[in-house]
Amino acid sequence: MSSFDGFRWIATSADIAGRYDDIWFISADVGWAVNGNGEILKTENGGISWSDPPQFKDGSVYFRSISMAKDGKSGWAGCTTPNRVLFRSTNGSTWEIVRNLPRQNKSRLEADAPTAVCGLWTLDTDHMVASGTNYPERPARFLSTADGGKSWFARDMEDVATILVDIYFDDEKTGWVVGGRATRQRARRNDVVPTVLKTEDGGKTWKDVLGDLNVPLGEWGWKIQFVEDGQFGVVACENLNTGAILITEDGGKSWRRHEIRDAKGELINQNLEGIGFLDAKTGWVGGWGDPAFDSGRTSETNDGGKTWVDRTRTWPDPHEMMSCPDSRPRGQYINRFRFINGVGYASGNTVYKWTNQEAIEPSREELAPARLLKPAEMFLDDDGLDILVNVPVNANSLEVVIYDRFSGVVKSFDKEENPPPGSQCVRWDLTDDQGTKLKHGQYMVRVTCDGRAESRLVFAKRDWSVKPLNAGLPHVLRAT
């Protein structure tokens, strides 16, 4: 009998958000989560409840990563927001922006800090390492501190990588980063192949350990994990058209690539991001699920990645969500898995738990506050998107920002002072801040009202016969 008989994935009581990009747990009960609402939350009871209000929230930032020391006091949170890329906690409860990061200086050899911190790994109260960014047009960088952030070492990684996402360190000297390297100058994502880099001197020098592994263009490493004494390791590869992972069984000396296919050889998942293995046999992958970033599929293997089955629980029907605002999505858009002391956690549209306990249901008090965003999926039509907003009475300000799927800002609307209460509609014509028409695809909408933020994913409309939901609603805000 397996020690995990009766275990399954359940949703914790964390509120729904456009995306929980990262989680970190120091025990089976105590952990933190960051999301696209600009929030840092903490649980001390295994997800039965989360800090309310959040430990920290800032509607101007997009949190991508979080990492804590074992003491539960020293920690870091990374952002994709320019000039606000790193936050610090020394007590596990309050957070402040880090302002002493290294800047470009021609008289020094050090490079800048990353312009976005996508990956974080905290070794202890003094030692932390970070990596970024996930943008081919920005320099890839490595960042570390050995004294709790009083001083920094930064390295430009352009000689070995074009994209850097996740990071993992065994100790102060030995560690790994994953991402992609370009095959030509001025590369775009279609010109990138996966890279897994290893350092044995604390980040000063790096070696690509994939060697001559045959990997396709338009694919890059996203998340990395080691289990079983560091010998078995996996990397999720993001590829818009294929789902694949990299596996090592010798501590990273050699790697092989496996696509996410079922027992019949059919590809069942694409566009991966999150990956998590309990051991060398049982694991899961998740992410966007397809080239349209729509299905958010999660797949499971019990034979070490050779074959997979779909384990996604789908969203409720949009009309059902309109009539039942308390509906909670399950198992989609997973970006991170963490395992500790026989318990697992995953973050996507909410935070999930691998456990044998009963389901965790949100309390009535948690669900009581009125939503800023209408409780329905949002779809792009031919010309753009109607964002349906519930404005509270006596609101002082209202802001709407559109992000792309890599959490970069594509559209900002002017802040509305003293917005009229009730149901309002913000129309987005699918242009960015420069007026360029964007392609249909997936985006994330974040609405902030008086410091409170909510976010929701946006999809290309699957059923063009669906009637718009904004009939008769006044339009508020305009593009910046």
Residue, then its C-alpha position, 0 to 999 in steps of 0.5 A: m500500500s502506498s503511503f500516499d493512498g487517499f491523497r489528492w489535490i484540493a483547493t485551499s481557502a486562498d481567494i481566486a486571483g488571475r494567477y498565484d505565481d509562486i508559493w514557499f513553505i517552511s513546514a507542512d502548515v506555514g507558507w507564503a503565496v504571491n499573486g498578480n493582485g500585488e499581494i503577499l499572503k501567509t498561512e499558518n494552518g496549511g491553507i485552512s485560512w490565509s492572512d486577511p488582509p494580506q501581509f502586503k499589497d501594492g496595486s502597482v507591482y506584479f509579484r512573480s516569486i517568493s522565497m523564505a529562510k527556514d526561520g520563517k523571518s528572513g525572506w524575499a519577494g520578486c517582481t516583474t515591475p520595473n524599478r520595483v523588482l525586489f522586496r524584503s522581510t526580516n520578520g516574516s510579517t512586514w515587507e519593504i522594497v529593496r533600494n540598494l540593488p546594484r546599478q549600471n556603473k561603467s567604472r565597475l565590472e558588476a552588471d545591473a540587477p535583473t530588471a525583473v526577478c523571476g526566480l528566488w532561492t533563500l539558503d539562510t538569513d544571509h544568503m539569497v540568489a535570484s535570476g531574471t528575466n523572462y524577456p529576450e529583449r532584456p539582459a539575463r542576470f544573476l544576483s546574490t547576497a551573502d549578508g542579507g542584502k547589505s551588499w550584492f554580487a550581480r552578473d550579466m549572463e548574456d554570454v550563456a543565456t538569453i532568458l533566465v527564469d527559475i533558480y535552485f541552489d544546493d549550498e552557497k557554491t553549487g546551484w542551477v538556473v534554467g531558461g533559454r539561449a538564443t540561436r541568433q542576434r536580436a532573438r525572439r522567443n522562436d529563436v530560443v532553445p532550453t538551457v540548464l546552467k550550473t555553477e560551482d563557485g557561487g555564480k561567478t562562472w556557469k556551464d550549460v549541462l544539456g550538452d548536445l541534447n536535441v531540443p527544438l527552437g521556440e522552447w525554454g526552461w521554466k521551473i526546476q526541481f530536484v528530489e531524492d537526495g538531489q539525483f533525480g531532477v526535472v525541468a518544465c519546458e515552455n513551448l507554445n506547441t508542445g509539452a515537454i520536460l527534461i529529466t536527470e537521474d544522475g544529479g544533473k550530469s546528463w539529461r533527457r527530454h520527454e514530451i507529455r504524451d498518454a499511453k497511446g502516444e498522443l500529446i495531451n498537454q502544451n505550453l507548460e510552466g509548473i512541474g512537481f514530483l513526489d519521487a522519481k515516479t509520481g509527478w505533475v505538470g501544469g501551465w497554460g495547456d495549449p497555444a491559446f493559453d486557454s485550457g490550463r491543463t494539469s497532467e499526472t505521471n506515475d512512471g517517471g514521465k514516460t506516460w501521462v494522464d489528464r487531471t484537470r478539473t475544468w472551470p464552471d460554465p461562465h453563465e453558471m459563474m454569473s449566477c453562482p459567484d462563489s463558484r471556485p475553479r479547480g486545478q488550472y494554470i499551475n505555475r509552481f509546485r512545492f513539497i515538504n514533509g509529505v505534503g504538497y502545494a501548487s499555485g495557479n488560479t488559487v493555491y492547492k494542497w496535496t493532502n489526505q484531509e477533507a476539502i477546505e471550503p472558504s468561510r462565508e465571511e471570506l466570500a462576503p466582500a463584494r467583488l470588483l470584477k464580475p464573477a464570470e470569465m472574460f472573453l475578447d471579441d473581434d474588437g477588444l474587451d469589455i471589463l465589467v467592474n463593480v465600483p463600491v459606494n464612496a470609492n476614491s479611485l479606480e485603476v485598470v491595468i492589462y498585463d500580457r501572459f509574462s506579466g508585462v504591462v501592455k495597457s494602462f488606463d487613467k486613474e478615475e477619481n471618485p468613480p460612480p458606484g455600481s456596475q461600470c464598463v471599461r472598454w479595451d480596444l486591444t491596443d497597447d500603450q503605444g497604440t499598437k494593435l495586439k494579437h488575440g490571445q490571453y491577457m490578465v486584467r487587474v482592477t485596483c480600487d482604493g488599494r484593493a486589487e482583483s485580477r482575472l485572466v482573459f481569453a479569446k472568445r471560443d463561441w462568437s455567438v455569445k452576446p456581450l454582457n455590457a448592454g446598457l452599462p456606462h463606460v468609465l476610464r480611458a486609455t492613458 
